């Protein structure tokens, strides 16, 4: 197969904004199949506004097919974008690239006010945080315990466990500390259970029930 000619490249870029998501997905696939410097900016721009999950996934794949020196600086610039989706999708793509030099940018969004951006930053941190920064990162992420719905809390727990590695003592300490905070205690307990037995699932509901029973006036009867 030969690379697309200039007119074909223009058609690919136009197709990235087509009304039909299947056309946009195919355009992203072609841009990744035939990597070229001129594809990078249109792909990143589309990431910021693309509503379809599967198309976004293909956009990320296409970007990972391009050299890091072309994509990483542009993706890092997106971390300062005002649109939450631009930031979250850039973080997602950086996590797939896995370049260690992206860590300072990722670290700056661990407490982002937007839930999806923060969750993407947690996942990226689990991949790109250097070993010497893991304990500090765990302490930062522990301040987010109790945030969001069950799916978001599971994402945070998985990130904390992935970061543990050589910082297991730090994770144990922060979970013990969080256990004394009502807003964090259930999430901390569920994280500890998941860490001890990954096959057991995320028992946040069980942790809530245990705390509720412990606080019941009939608990000691």
C-alpha positions as CSV (number, residue, x, y, z in Angstrom):
1,X,0.0,0.0,0.0
2,X,1.3,3.5,-0.8
3,X,0.9,6.6,1.3
4,X,-2.0,8.9,0.5
5,X,-1.2,11.7,-2.0
6,X,-1.6,15.4,-0.9
7,X,-5.3,15.5,-2.1
8,X,-6.0,12.3,-0.2
9,X,-4.4,13.8,2.9
10,X,-6.8,16.8,2.6
11,X,-9.7,14.4,2.3
12,X,-8.6,12.6,5.4
13,X,-8.5,15.8,7.4
14,X,-11.9,16.9,6.1
15,X,-13.3,13.5,6.9
16,X,-12.3,13.9,10.6
17,X,-15.2,16.3,10.9
18,X,-17.7,14.3,8.9
19,X,-21.2,14.0,10.5
20,X,-21.0,10.2,10.3
21,X,-18.8,8.8,13.2
22,X,-17.9,5.7,11.1
23,X,-16.3,8.1,8.5
24,X,-14.4,10.0,11.2
25,X,-13.2,6.7,12.6
26,X,-11.9,5.5,9.2
27,X,-10.2,8.9,8.7
28,X,-8.4,8.5,12.0
29,X,-7.4,5.0,11.1
30,X,-6.0,6.1,7.8
31,X,-4.1,8.9,9.5
32,X,-2.5,6.4,11.8
33,X,-1.9,3.8,9.0
34,X,0.0,6.4,7.1
35,X,1.7,8.6,9.7
36,X,2.7,12.0,8.5
37,X,3.7,15.3,10.2
38,X,0.7,17.1,8.7
39,X,-1.7,14.7,10.5
40,X,-0.7,15.5,14.0
41,X,-2.4,18.9,14.5
42,X,-5.8,17.8,12.9
43,X,-5.8,14.7,15.0
44,X,-5.2,16.6,18.2
45,X,-7.7,19.3,17.3
46,X,-10.3,16.6,16.7
47,X,-9.6,15.0,20.1
48,X,-10.8,18.2,21.8
49,X,-14.3,18.0,20.3
50,X,-14.9,14.4,19.2
51,X,-18.1,13.2,20.9
52,X,-17.8,9.5,20.0
53,X,-15.8,7.2,22.4
54,X,-14.7,4.8,19.6
55,X,-13.6,7.6,17.4
56,X,-11.6,9.2,20.2
57,X,-9.9,5.9,20.8
58,X,-8.9,5.7,17.2
59,X,-7.6,9.3,17.3
60,X,-5.4,8.3,20.2
61,X,-4.2,5.2,18.4
62,X,-3.4,7.3,15.3
63,X,-1.3,9.7,17.4
64,X,0.6,6.9,19.0
65,X,1.6,5.8,15.5
66,X,3.5,9.1,15.0
67,X,7.0,9.9,16.4
68,X,7.0,11.2,20.0
69,X,9.0,14.3,19.0
70,X,6.0,15.3,16.9
71,X,3.2,14.5,19.3
72,X,4.4,14.9,22.8
73,X,5.1,18.7,22.7
74,X,1.7,19.4,21.1
75,X,-0.1,17.1,23.6
76,X,1.6,18.8,26.5
77,X,0.4,22.1,25.2
78,X,-3.2,20.8,25.2
79,X,-2.9,20.2,29.0
80,X,-3.4,24.0,29.4
81,X,-6.5,24.1,27.1
82,X,-9.7,25.6,28.5
83,X,-11.8,22.7,27.2
84,X,-11.9,19.8,29.7
85,X,-12.1,17.2,26.9
86,X,-8.9,18.6,25.3
87,X,-7.1,18.1,28.6
88,X,-8.5,14.7,29.4
89,X,-7.9,13.3,25.9
90,X,-4.4,14.6,25.8
91,X,-3.7,12.9,29.1
92,X,-5.2,9.7,27.8
93,X,-3.0,9.8,24.7
94,X,0.1,10.7,26.8
95,X,-0.6,7.6,29.0
96,X,-0.6,5.5,25.9
97,X,2.6,7.0,24.7
98,X,4.1,6.5,28.1
99,X,7.0,9.0,27.8
100,X,8.6,9.8,31.2
101,X,9.2,13.4,30.2
102,X,5.4,14.1,30.3
103,X,5.3,13.6,34.1
104,X,5.5,17.3,35.1
105,X,2.5,18.1,32.9
106,X,0.5,15.2,34.2
107,X,1.4,16.0,37.8
108,X,-0.2,19.5,37.4
109,X,-3.6,18.0,36.7
110,X,-4.0,15.4,39.5
111,X,-6.4,17.7,41.3
112,X,-8.1,19.2,38.3
113,X,-11.6,20.5,39.0
114,X,-13.1,18.5,36.2
115,X,-13.7,14.8,37.1
116,X,-12.8,13.4,33.7
117,X,-9.6,15.4,33.5
118,X,-8.6,14.3,37.0
119,X,-9.4,10.7,36.3
120,X,-7.3,10.8,33.1
121,X,-4.4,12.4,35.1
122,X,-4.6,9.6,37.7
123,X,-4.4,6.9,35.0
124,X,-1.5,8.7,33.3
125,X,0.3,9.1,36.6
126,X,0.2,5.3,37.1
127,X,2.1,5.0,33.8
128,X,4.6,7.9,33.7
129,X,5.3,8.9,37.3
130,X,9.0,8.2,38.0
131,X,9.9,5.8,40.8
132,X,11.3,8.7,43.0
133,X,8.0,10.5,42.8
134,X,5.7,7.7,43.6
135,X,5.4,8.2,47.3
136,X,4.6,11.9,46.9
137,X,2.1,11.1,44.1
138,X,0.3,8.6,46.3
139,X,0.1,11.2,49.0
140,X,-1.4,13.7,46.5
141,X,-3.9,11.2,45.1
142,X,-4.9,10.2,48.6
143,X,-6.4,13.7,49.1
144,X,-8.9,12.8,46.4
145,X,-10.3,9.7,48.2
146,X,-14.1,9.9,48.3
147,X,-14.3,12.0,45.2
148,X,-16.9,11.3,42.5
149,X,-19.1,8.2,41.8
150,X,-18.1,4.6,42.2
151,X,-16.5,4.3,38.8
152,X,-14.3,7.4,39.5
153,X,-13.4,6.0,42.9
154,X,-12.4,2.7,41.4
155,X,-10.1,4.6,38.9
156,X,-8.4,6.3,41.8
157,X,-8.0,3.1,43.7
158,X,-6.4,1.4,40.7
159,X,-4.0,4.3,40.2
160,X,-3.0,4.2,43.8
161,X,-2.4,0.4,43.7
162,X,-0.5,0.7,40.5
163,X,1.7,3.4,42.0
164,X,2.4,1.4,45.1
165,X,5.3,-0.7,43.9
166,X,8.3,0.4,46.0
167,X,6.1,2.8,47.9
168,X,3.9,0.3,49.6
169,X,4.6,1.7,53.0
170,X,3.3,5.1,51.8
171,X,0.1,3.6,50.5
172,X,-0.5,1.7,53.7
173,X,0.1,4.9,55.7
174,X,-2.2,7.1,53.7
175,X,-5.0,4.5,53.7
176,X,-4.7,4.3,57.5
177,X,-4.9,8.0,57.8
178,X,-7.8,8.3,55.4
179,X,-9.7,5.7,57.4
180,X,-10.2,8.3,60.1
181,X,-11.9,10.8,57.8
182,X,-15.6,10.1,57.3
183,X,-15.6,11.4,53.7
184,X,-12.7,9.1,52.8
185,X,-13.0,6.1,55.0
186,X,-15.2,3.9,52.8
187,X,-13.1,4.6,49.8
188,X,-9.9,3.9,51.8
189,X,-11.3,0.6,53.1
190,X,-12.4,-0.5,49.6
191,X,-9.0,0.4,48.2
192,X,-7.2,-1.6,50.9
193,X,-9.4,-4.7,50.1
194,X,-8.8,-4.4,46.4
195,X,-5.1,-4.1,47.0
196,X,-5.1,-7.2,49.2
197,X,-7.2,-9.2,46.7
198,X,-7.5,-7.8,43.2
199,X,-10.0,-10.6,42.3
200,X,-12.4,-9.6,45.0
201,X,-13.6,-6.6,43.2
202,X,-14.2,-3.1,44.4
203,X,-16.2,-3.4,47.6
204,X,-17.1,0.2,48.2
205,X,-20.8,-0.7,48.8
206,X,-19.7,-3.3,51.4
207,X,-17.5,-0.7,53.1
208,X,-20.4,1.7,53.3
209,X,-22.6,-0.9,54.8
210,X,-20.0,-1.9,57.4
211,X,-19.6,1.7,58.5
212,X,-23.4,2.2,58.6
213,X,-23.8,-0.9,60.8
214,X,-20.9,0.2,63.0
215,X,-22.7,3.5,63.6
216,X,-26.1,2.0,64.2
217,X,-27.5,2.3,67.8
218,X,-28.1,-1.5,67.6
219,X,-24.5,-2.3,66.5
220,X,-23.4,-3.5,70.0
221,X,-26.5,-5.6,70.7
